[in-house]
Amino acid sequence: MLIFEYLLLGFLVVCAVSVSFSRNLLNSILIFMSYSLVMSIIWILLESPDLAITEAAVGAGVTSLLFFVTLKKIHAMKEEGEPDEQADS
């Protein structure tokens, strides 16, 4: 069980570092979601189910949804069938 906890902590550190180095905003949101999900698993292992549910609902759920909506509003996400702007140049 201790090895599993170390693997989760290592994955948590990798997610935290990679989200700060990622240049693609969509990838950053997905990495942030995985960070929140791993954090909720760690809260369960620490026997805090209330914090785990809150982390999963707010961290991976609501916050990520708001990030996706924001990317859509600022036109950072392309819809299917939209031409690439760089291809026109």
Sequence and secondary structure as in RCSB ss.txt:
>XXXX:A:sequence
MLIFEYLLLGFLVVCAVSVSFSRNLLNSILIFMSYSLVMSIIWILLESPDLAITEAAVGAGVTSLLFFVTLKKIH
AMKEEGEPDEQADS
>XXXX:A:secstr
 HHHHHHHHHHHHHHHHHHHH   HHHHHHHHHHHHHHHHHHHHHTT HHHHHHIIIIIIIIHHHHHHHHHHHTT
 S  TT   GGGG 
